[in-house]
């Protein structure tokens, strides 16, 4: 009888083992799907640019600064209601009209650097002037809302290794990151 009991116990243990092995995949999926970790590395993607706007004498003065380390191209465009006319200008000629309504900063905006005293030195564009022309029938104190859009994109290079002009850059290009299979931002 002992042999039959042992055989029955062995069969029961074997059956339980089969059931557990059958559910191990789902349990493993749970533990690999719902997990957490601590620690990590900071990853910086893209550039860190900021715009500064000042308004006086019916003119917006725009300066874009690059607080990141990566050199970038910069472009800007202003919008207002159809009642107001906007004209653009630049005292040093570095902002140039593109055929798409944007004004492009003609120089590469280098990244921020550290001075000899340890202070951060930000790279900045020259001023882009957006003059707001009010219509003749405008009333004293009439408000006008002008919205400025600016963009920056990493410097892009041609097949010969030289930097492309800002107007020739692909402003819709995605930033492809390394280190992760299929990773992109």
C-alpha positions in Angstrom: 0.0 0.0 0.0 2.8 2.3 0.7 4.0 2.0 -3.0 0.5 3.0 -4.2 0.3 6.0 -1.7 3.8 7.1 -2.8 2.8 6.8 -6.5 -0.4 8.8 -5.8 1.5 11.5 -4.0 4.1 11.6 -6.8 1.3 11.9 -9.4 -0.3 14.7 -7.4 3.0 16.6 -7.1 3.6 16.1 -10.8 0.1 17.5 -11.6 0.6 20.5 -9.3 3.9 21.1 -11.0 2.3 21.1 -14.4 -0.4 23.5 -13.3 2.3 25.9 -11.9 4.4 25.6 -15.0 1.4 26.5 -17.1 0.7 29.7 -15.2 4.4 30.7 -14.8 4.3 32.6 -18.1 1.5 34.8 -16.9 3.1 35.3 -13.6 6.4 36.2 -15.2 4.6 38.6 -17.5 3.1 40.3 -14.5 6.4 40.7 -12.8 8.1 42.0 -16.0 5.3 44.4 -16.9 4.6 45.8 -13.4 7.9 46.6 -12.0 9.8 49.7 -10.8 13.4 50.7 -10.4 15.3 53.4 -8.7 18.2 55.5 -9.9 19.0 56.5 -13.4 20.7 58.9 -15.7 19.6 62.4 -16.8 19.1 62.5 -20.6 18.9 65.9 -22.4 17.3 65.9 -25.8 17.3 68.8 -28.1 18.1 72.4 -27.3 17.2 74.7 -24.5 16.3 78.1 -26.0 14.3 81.0 -24.6 12.8 84.1 -26.1 12.8 87.6 -24.5 10.3 90.2 -25.8 10.2 93.9 -25.1 7.6 96.3 -26.4 7.8 100.0 -26.9 7.0 102.6 -29.6 4.7 100.1 -31.4 7.7 97.7 -31.8 8.4 94.3 -30.3 12.1 93.6 -29.8 12.9 89.8 -29.8 16.1 88.1 -28.7 16.5 84.4 -28.5 19.1 82.8 -26.2 20.5 79.3 -26.3 21.0 78.0 -22.7 21.8 74.4 -23.9 25.2 73.1 -25.2 24.1 72.2 -28.7 24.4 74.8 -31.5 21.0 75.5 -33.2 19.3 77.5 -35.9 16.5 79.9 -34.9 13.5 81.3 -36.8 10.6 83.5 -35.6 7.3 84.7 -36.9 4.6 87.1 -35.5 0.9 87.0 -35.9 -1.8 89.6 -35.3 -5.3 90.4 -36.5 -5.8 91.4 -40.1 -6.4 95.0 -38.9 -2.7 95.5 -38.1 0.2 95.3 -40.4 3.5 93.8 -39.2 6.9 94.7 -40.7 10.1 93.1 -39.7 13.6 94.5 -39.4 17.0 93.9 -38.0 19.6 96.5 -37.3 22.6 94.3 -38.1 20.9 92.4 -41.0 21.3 88.9 -39.4 17.5 88.2 -39.5 16.5 87.4 -43.0 13.1 86.7 -44.5 12.4 83.2 -45.7 9.8 82.4 -48.3 7.5 80.8 -45.7 6.7 83.8 -43.5 9.4 83.1 -41.0 12.5 85.2 -40.3 15.7 83.2 -39.9 18.7 84.1 -37.9 21.5 83.8 -40.4 24.2 82.7 -37.9 24.4 79.4 -36.0 23.4 80.2 -32.4 26.2 78.5 -30.5 25.5 76.8 -27.1 26.1 78.4 -23.7 29.6 78.5 -22.4 31.4 79.0 -19.1 33.5 82.2 -18.6 36.8 82.3 -16.8 35.0 83.4 -13.7 32.8 80.3 -13.8 29.7 82.2 -14.8 27.5 80.9 -17.6 27.5 82.9 -20.8 24.4 82.5 -23.0 24.6 82.7 -26.7 22.0 85.3 -28.0 20.7 86.4 -31.4 20.6 90.1 -32.3 17.3 91.8 -32.0 14.5 91.0 -34.4 12.2 94.1 -34.6 8.5 93.5 -35.3 6.9 96.9 -36.0 3.1 97.1 -35.5 1.4 99.5 -37.8 -2.0 100.7 -36.5 -4.7 101.7 -39.0 -5.5 105.3 -39.5 -8.9 104.9 -37.9 -7.4 103.3 -34.7 -8.7 104.8 -31.5 -6.5 106.1 -28.6 -5.8 103.2 -26.3 -6.9 100.5 -28.8 -5.4 97.1 -27.9 -3.5 94.9 -30.3 -2.4 91.4 -29.6 0.7 90.2 -31.4 1.8 86.6 -30.8 5.3 85.5 -31.6 6.2 82.0 -32.5 9.9 80.9 -32.5 11.5 77.6 -33.2 15.0 76.2 -32.9 16.5 73.1 -34.5 19.9 71.5 -34.2 22.4 72.6 -36.9 22.3 70.3 -39.9 25.1 69.5 -42.3 25.2 68.8 -46.0 27.0 65.8 -47.7 30.2 67.8 -47.9 30.2 68.3 -44.1 29.5 72.1 -44.2 26.6 73.6 -42.2 23.4 74.2 -44.2 22.0 77.7 -44.2 19.0 77.9 -41.8 16.5 78.3 -44.6 17.6 75.0 -46.1 17.4 73.0 -42.9 14.6 70.4 -42.4 12.6 72.0 -39.6 10.3 69.0 -39.4 13.1 66.5 -38.8 12.7 64.3 -35.7 15.6 64.0 -33.2 16.8 60.4 -33.3 18.3 59.2 -30.0 20.8 56.4 -29.6 21.0 53.7 -26.9 17.5 52.5 -27.2 16.3 50.2 -29.9 13.8 52.1 -32.0 14.0 55.2 -29.7 13.1 58.6 -31.1 11.7 61.8 -29.9 
